[in-house]
Amino acid sequence: MRLLFTFIAWLSFSVVSAQIPAPKYEFRGVWVATVENIDYPSKNNLLAEDQKAEFIRLLNMHYNNGMNAVIVQIRPAADAFYASPFEPWSQYLTGVQGKAPFPYYDPLQFMIEETHKRGMEFHAWLNPYRAVFNINRSSIAPDHITRQKPQWFVNYGNIKYFDPANPEARAFVANVVKDIVERYDVDAIHMDDYFYPYKIPGKEFPDHQSYLRNGGGLTKSQWRRSNCDSIVSLLHRTIRSTRPSVKFGISPFGVWRNSSADPRGSQTTGGLNNYDDLYADILLWMEKGWIDYVAPQLYWEIGHKSVDFETLASWWNANSYGTEVYIGHGIYRANSNNAWKNRNEIPNQIKYVRSLDGNGGSIFYSSNIFEKNPLGWNDSLQSNYYRRRALIPPFEDLTMKHAPKPEIDFSGIRYDADGAKLRLKIKNLNHLTRNYAIYIGEDNKIDMDDDSALLTVVPASIINKTSIDLPVQKNKAPRYLKITAVSTTNLESEAEDILLMK
């Protein structure tokens, strides 16, 4: 009952009149970092019930802000926030790597279920090659892969990495991904920008012997890019062959290449880029169709003299090869300089992203900053930009499974001072349905492609448990509603019509 009451309260945030423009389809995500307990859990020694309570509070906050997805780091350093046959329990859960949560539960299973109850997507965020976060102080379990296969790894700075040139290491990572996709109902596998690590000045990444053994006549830079291409291609094939409804997304550093080095690059003058420094040829991966979405980390402000947010957002949008683009916003930078003291910075970034034809949405780094409501941005999202809920862009995977058209028992609509309460029952609830979308109009020819027609999105988990709050007054009541079932891959069913008044 506590969960139901929470949802009833949320529904007041989930709807908005057509007067406030917002796209029907918009990805609205938040990164939840677990390494070093940045975002979750707050401490590495919490009991299971406290971990659960923290995650529910985190989800509720983001749902209230209008988000429809969380990207949760479940493998920060060749360890696991779930019961893995390949890797030990993460030290960021229990303080000691290899020690299970107490009382025992599976955090990943719990997080997925709670996320889906709210109609949100769960993206499992993995670091592909980081194996030990700090070789001087990290907890390392006896069965950790670095102890079993020390020849697969290299130390760079204080971090231990898989050698990206090692095909056995790549196969190991692919098996970890396959296991997650097989056993857990994740909506996506998500990887960030740590393929080859960020360079340490004056220190070369220690892969020269690997290069001498199998460089194949390529320059070292070409060879390193080829190694990254190999893991991305392998993961794409692994996910597609295991469960094709699962998306594969990557969040690269914000600059692919500057135009001074490559005519295809952006009109920027950044000192670091994906192609030459991190050996990640994101354009190739998108051109080949190896990833389903890209989330470039554009953590700079509008008007930055070297790496302007608008310039980069426009460039990624224009160079996506049809891949979904979700722009990464650096909300954590609030108050860090004069530009980020401007309360309009994030709202203006959202508006600019929405102005780009075909852009799919936004992701914010990271979860913890929202606890502070920086510069009132939570309020801006709730009252304006994300007040009306949005559907995530559909994923037209190989299965193309639609949820069934809803069969509805309409009980009526009741008006009070706060608006309307819609009473109905869905007779054919189905495991393929994640949400129900409700559209509004004056006749039964509602144009569901018109952004303004979407009134709200209601999680399937509560559709039959409570009346649905609608922000319409009796003297402005619509005549018709259309309701569709939205599948787990965000494909809509045919609509069922409801005549509210004759």
C-alpha positions in Angstrom: 0.0 0.0 0.0 2.9 2.4 0.7 4.1 2.0 -2.9 0.5 2.7 -4.2 0.2 5.8 -2.2 3.5 7.0 -3.5 2.4 6.5 -7.0 -0.9 8.4 -6.4 1.2 11.4 -5.3 3.4 11.1 -8.3 0.5 11.2 -10.8 0.0 14.8 -9.9 3.4 15.5 -11.5 2.8 13.3 -14.5 0.4 15.4 -16.5 0.3 18.8 -18.1 -2.0 20.8 -20.3 -1.1 21.1 -24.0 -0.1 24.7 -23.4 3.4 23.7 -22.3 5.3 22.3 -25.2 7.2 19.1 -24.7 8.0 16.3 -27.2 6.0 13.1 -27.1 9.2 11.1 -27.4 12.1 12.1 -25.2 14.7 10.1 -23.4 15.2 11.6 -19.9 17.9 9.7 -18.0 20.2 10.0 -15.0 23.5 8.4 -14.5 23.8 6.6 -11.1 27.5 6.1 -10.2 28.4 3.4 -7.7 32.2 3.5 -7.9 33.5 5.0 -4.7 29.8 5.3 -3.6 29.5 8.5 -5.6 25.7 8.3 -5.9 24.6 4.9 -4.6 24.6 3.4 -2.1 25.6 6.3 0.2 27.9 4.0 2.2 29.5 0.6 1.5 28.4 -1.0 4.7 24.6 -0.5 4.7 22.3 -3.4 5.5 20.2 -4.7 2.7 17.0 -2.9 3.8 18.8 0.4 4.0 20.2 -0.1 0.5 16.7 -0.8 -0.8 15.2 2.2 0.9 17.9 4.5 -0.5 17.3 3.2 -4.1 13.5 3.6 -3.8 14.0 7.2 -2.6 16.4 7.9 -5.5 13.9 6.5 -8.0 11.1 8.5 -6.5 13.1 11.7 -6.8 13.9 11.1 -10.4 10.4 10.0 -11.3 9.0 13.2 -9.7 11.5 15.2 -11.8 10.0 13.6 -14.9 12.8 11.2 -15.7 12.0 8.0 -17.6 15.3 6.1 -17.3 18.1 5.4 -14.9 21.6 4.3 -16.0 23.0 2.4 -13.0 26.7 1.4 -12.7 26.5 -2.3 -11.9 30.1 -3.3 -12.7 32.4 -0.5 -11.6 35.7 -2.5 -11.6 35.3 -6.1 -12.7 33.0 -6.6 -9.8 29.2 -7.0 -9.5 26.1 -5.5 -8.0 24.5 -8.8 -8.7 25.0 -12.5 -8.2 27.6 -13.1 -10.9 29.3 -16.4 -11.8 32.3 -14.5 -13.2 33.0 -11.7 -10.8 32.8 -11.1 -7.0 30.4 -8.9 -5.2 31.4 -5.2 -5.3 33.2 -3.7 -2.4 30.9 -0.6 -2.9 28.0 -2.7 -1.6 29.5 -4.3 1.5 32.9 -2.8 2.0 34.7 -6.0 1.2 34.9 -7.3 -2.4 33.3 -10.8 -2.6 31.1 -10.3 0.5 27.4 -10.7 -0.3 24.8 -8.2 0.9 23.2 -9.0 4.3 20.5 -10.1 4.7 21.0 -11.6 1.2 19.3 -10.3 -1.8 20.1 -9.5 -5.4 20.5 -5.7 -5.8 20.3 -5.8 -9.6 17.1 -7.8 -9.6 15.6 -5.5 -7.0 16.7 -2.3 -8.8 15.2 -3.5 -12.1 11.9 -4.4 -10.6 11.5 -1.1 -8.8 12.5 0.8 -11.9 10.0 -1.0 -14.1 7.2 -0.5 -11.6 7.5 3.2 -12.3 7.4 2.6 -16.0 11.1 3.6 -16.3 13.9 1.9 -18.2 16.9 0.4 -16.5 20.2 0.6 -18.3 23.0 -1.5 -16.9 26.2 0.6 -16.9 29.4 -1.4 -17.1 33.0 -0.2 -17.2 34.5 -2.5 -19.9 38.2 -2.5 -19.0 38.7 -1.0 -15.5 39.6 -4.0 -13.2 40.9 -2.4 -10.0 40.0 1.2 -9.1 43.0 1.8 -6.9 45.7 -0.7 -6.7 46.9 0.7 -3.4 43.7 0.5 -1.4 40.9 -1.3 -3.3 39.6 -4.5 -1.8 40.4 -7.5 -4.0 38.7 -10.9 -3.6 40.7 -14.1 -3.9 38.7 -15.2 -6.9 38.9 -11.8 -8.7 39.9 -12.1 -12.3 43.1 -10.1 -11.7 44.3 -12.9 -9.4 43.2 -15.7 -11.7 44.6 -14.2 -14.9 47.2 -11.6 -14.0 48.7 -11.8 -17.5 45.6 -10.1 -18.9 46.2 -6.8 -17.0 48.3 -3.8 -17.0 48.8 -1.0 -14.4 48.5 2.6 -15.4 48.7 5.2 -12.7 46.9 3.7 -9.7 44.4 1.7 -11.8 44.6 -1.8 -13.1 43.1 -2.3 -16.6 42.3 -5.3 -18.8 44.7 -5.1 -21.8 42.4 -4.1 -24.7 44.6 -6.0 -27.1 44.0 -9.3 -25.4 41.3 -11.3 -27.2 40.8 -13.5 -24.1 40.1 -10.4 -22.1 37.6 -9.2 -24.7 35.9 -12.6 -24.6 35.7 -12.5 -20.8 33.9 -9.1 -20.9 31.5 -10.4 -23.6 30.6 -13.4 -21.4 29.9 -11.0 -18.5 27.5 -9.0 -20.7 25.9 -12.2 -22.1 25.2 -13.4 -18.6 23.6 -10.2 -17.6 21.4 -10.0 -20.7 20.4 -13.7 -20.3 19.4 -13.6 -16.7 18.2 -10.0 -16.0 15.5 -7.9 -17.5 17.7 -5.0 -18.4 16.6 -2.6 -21.1 20.1 -1.7 -22.2 23.8 -2.4 -21.7 25.6 1.0 -21.3 29.3 1.7 -21.4 31.1 4.9 -20.8 34.3 6.5 -22.2 36.8 4.2 -20.5 38.2 2.0 -23.2 41.8 3.1 -23.3 42.2 5.4 -20.3 42.7 9.1 -20.2 46.4 9.8 -20.7 48.6 10.6 -17.7 51.1 13.3 -18.8 54.6 11.9 -19.5 53.4 8.3 -19.0 52.8 5.8 -21.8 50.1 3.2 -21.5 52.1 0.0 -21.0 51.0 -2.1 -24.0 54.1 -1.9 -26.1 54.9 -5.7 -25.8 51.3 -6.5 -27.0 51.8 -4.2 -29.9 55.1 -5.8 -30.9 53.4 -9.2 -30.8 50.3 -8.5 -32.8 50.4 -4.9 -34.2 50.0 -6.4 -37.7 51.7 -3.5 -39.5 49.4 -0.9 -38.1 50.6 2.2 -36.3 50.1 2.0 -32.6 47.2 4.4 -32.8 45.5 2.4 -35.6 46.1 -0.8 -33.7 44.6 0.6 -30.5 41.5 1.8 -32.3 41.2 -1.6 -33.9 41.2 -3.2 -30.5 38.4 -0.9 -29.4 36.5 -1.6 -32.6 36.8 -5.3 -31.9 35.2 -5.2 -28.4 32.4 -3.0 -29.5 31.6 -5.2 -32.5 31.8 -8.3 -30.3 29.5 -6.9 -27.7 27.0 -5.8 -30.4 26.9 -9.4 -31.7 26.7 -10.9 -28.2 23.7 -8.7 -27.2 21.9 -9.2 -30.5 22.3 -13.0 -30.5 21.3 -13.3 -26.8 18.3 -11.0 -26.5 17.7 -8.6 -29.4 15.3 -6.4 -27.5 18.2 -5.1 -25.3 19.8 -1.9 -26.5 23.5 -1.2 -26.5 24.6 2.4 -25.8 27.9 4.1 -25.3 28.7 7.5 -23.6 31.8 8.9 -25.2 33.9 11.9 -24.3 32.2 15.0 -25.8 34.7 15.7 -28.7 35.2 13.1 -31.4 37.8 15.1 -33.2 38.5 18.8 -33.8 38.0 20.1 -37.4 41.6 21.3 -37.4 42.6 17.6 -37.4 39.8 16.2 -39.5 37.3 17.9 -41.8 34.6 15.6 -40.3 35.3 16.9 -36.8 33.5 19.6 -34.8 34.3 23.4 -34.8 36.0 23.1 -31.5 39.6 23.5 -30.1 39.5 21.0 -27.3 42.8 19.5 -26.2 41.5 16.0 -25.8 39.4 13.8 -28.2 38.0 10.3 -28.6 39.8 9.4 -31.8 43.4 10.3 -31.0 43.5 10.1 -27.2 41.0 7.5 -26.2 41.2 5.5 -29.4 37.5 5.3 -29.7 36.2 5.8 -33.3 32.6 6.5 -32.3 31.7 7.5 -35.9 32.7 4.1 -37.2 30.6 2.4 -34.5 27.5 4.4 -35.4 28.1 4.0 -39.2 28.4 0.2 -38.8 25.3 0.0 -36.6 27.1 -1.5 -33.7 25.5 0.7 -31.1 21.8 1.7 -30.7 22.4 5.1 -29.0 25.2 7.5 -28.2 25.3 9.8 -25.2 28.2 12.2 -25.6 29.3 13.8 -22.4 28.8 17.5 -23.2 29.7 18.8 -19.7 30.5 22.3 -20.9 28.4 25.4 -20.9 26.8 27.2 -23.8 29.3 29.7 -25.1 32.5 27.9 -23.9 35.3 29.3 -26.0 36.9 25.9 -26.9 34.1 23.4 -26.6 30.8 25.1 -26.9 27.8 23.1 -25.8 25.6 24.1 -28.7 28.3 23.5 -31.3 28.9 20.0 -30.0 25.3 19.1 -29.5 24.6 20.1 -33.1 27.6 18.2 -34.4 26.7 14.9 -32.7 23.1 15.3 -33.9 24.3 15.8 -37.5 26.9 12.9 -37.4 24.9 10.1 -35.8 24.3 7.9 -38.9 20.8 7.4 -37.7 21.8 6.4 -34.2 19.7 7.8 -31.4 21.5 10.7 -29.7 21.0 11.4 -26.0 23.0 14.5 -24.9 24.9 14.2 -21.6 24.5 17.3 -19.4 27.0 18.2 -16.7 24.4 19.2 -14.1 27.1 18.4 -11.4 28.9 21.6 -12.5 26.3 23.8 -10.9 27.9 26.9 -9.3 31.4 25.8 -10.4 32.0 29.0 -12.4 30.1 32.1 -13.5 28.4 30.3 -16.4 27.3 27.5 -14.2 25.9 29.9 -11.6 23.3 30.9 -14.2 20.0 29.2 -13.3 19.1 29.2 -17.0 22.1 27.1 -18.1 20.4 23.7 -17.9 17.0 24.9 -19.1 18.7 26.6 -22.1 20.6 23.4 -22.8 17.3 21.4 -22.7 15.7 23.9 -25.1 18.6 23.8 -27.5 18.6 19.9 -27.6 14.9 20.0 -28.3 15.4 22.4 -31.2 17.6 19.9 -33.0 15.7 17.9 -35.5 15.6 14.2 -34.5 17.5 14.5 -31.3 16.3 11.9 -28.8 16.8 13.4 -25.4 19.1 14.0 -22.4 21.0 12.2 -19.7 22.3 14.0 -16.6 25.4 13.4 -14.6 24.9 12.5 -11.9 22.2 11.4 -9.5 23.5 12.8 -6.3 23.5 16.5 -7.4 19.7 16.3 -7.7 19.5 15.8 -3.9 20.5 19.5 -3.5 18.1 20.9 -6.1 20.9 23.0 -7.6 19.8 26.4 -8.8 16.2 25.2 -8.5 16.6 22.9 -11.5 14.5 20.2 -9.9 11.7 22.7 -9.7 12.2 23.8 -13.3 11.9 20.2 -14.5 8.9 19.4 -12.4 6.9 22.6 -13.2 8.0 23.1 -16.8 10.4 21.1 -18.9 9.6 17.6 -17.7 6.2 18.3 -16.1 4.4 16.3 -18.8 5.7 12.8 -19.0 7.3 11.6 -22.3 7.7 8.3 -24.0 11.2 6.9 -24.7 11.9 6.7 -28.4 10.8 3.3 -29.7 13.4 0.6 -30.2 12.5 -1.3 -33.3 14.4 -4.4 -32.5 14.4 -7.7 -34.4 11.4 -9.0 -32.5 9.1 -6.0 -32.9 6.8 -7.2 -30.1 3.9 -4.9 -29.5 1.8 -4.9 -26.4 -1.9 -5.8 -27.0 -4.4 -3.1 -27.6 -6.0 -2.3 -24.2 -9.4 -3.7 -23.4 -10.9 -1.2 -21.1 -13.8 -1.1 -18.6 -14.5 2.6 -18.3 -16.1 3.5 -15.0 -16.4 7.2 -15.5 -14.7 10.5 -14.7 -15.2 12.6 -11.6 -14.3 16.3 -11.3 -13.2 18.2 -8.3 -11.3 21.4 -7.5 -8.0 19.9 -8.6 -9.1 18.5 -11.9 -10.4 15.1 -13.0 -10.1 11.6 -11.8 -10.4 8.9 -14.5 -11.6 5.6 -13.4 -11.0 2.5 -15.5 -9.8 -1.0 -15.5 -7.5 -2.7 -18.1 -8.9 -6.2 -18.7 -5.9 -7.6 -20.6 -2.8 -6.5 -18.6 0.2 -8.2 -20.3 3.9 -8.7 -19.5 4.8 -6.9 -22.7 3.2 -3.7 -21.4 5.4 -1.2 -19.5 3.1 1.9 -19.7 -0.2 3.2 -20.9 -0.3 6.5 -22.9 -3.4 8.7 -22.7 -4.2 11.2 -25.4 -6.8 13.9 -25.4 -9.0 15.5 -28.0 -12.4 16.9 -29.0 -13.2 14.1 -31.4 -12.1 10.5 -32.0 -9.6 11.6 -34.7 -6.9 12.5 -32.3 -3.6 12.9 -34.0 -1.3 10.9 -31.8 1.7 12.2 -33.7 0.9 15.7 -32.4 3.1 16.2 -29.4 0.4 18.3 -27.7 -2.1 15.4 -27.8 -0.2 13.3 -25.3 -1.7 14.0 -21.9 0.1 11.6 -19.6 1.9 8.2 -19.3 0.8 5.8 -16.6 2.9 2.8 -15.4 1.2 -0.5 -16.1 2.0 -1.6 -12.5 -0.6 0.8 -11.1 -3.2 1.3 -13.9 -5.8 -0.8 -12.1 -4.9 0.2 -8.6 -6.0 3.8 -8.4 -7.9 6.5 -10.3 -5.8 8.6 -12.7 -5.5 12.3 -12.1 -6.0 14.4 -15.2 -5.4 18.2 -15.2 -8.6 19.2 -16.9 -11.4 21.2 -15.4 -15.1 20.3 -16.0 -15.8 23.4 -17.9 -12.8 22.6 -20.2 -13.3 18.9 -20.3 -12.3 17.0 -23.5 -14.8 14.8 -25.2 -12.5 12.0 -26.1 -9.5 10.1 -24.8 -7.4 7.5 -26.7 -5.3 5.0 -24.7 -2.5 2.9 -26.0 -0.4 0.2 -24.4 3.3 0.9 -24.6 5.6 -2.1 -24.8 8.9 -2.7 -23.0 10.7 -1.5 -26.1 8.3 1.6 -26.3 6.3 0.4 -29.3 2.6 1.5 -29.0 -0.4 -0.7 -29.6 -3.5 0.4 -31.5 -5.5 2.9 -29.5 -8.8 2.3 -27.6 -11.2 5.2 -27.7 -13.1 6.5 -24.7 -16.0 8.9 -25.1 -16.2 11.0 -22.0 -19.3 13.0 -22.9 -21.8 13.1 -25.7 
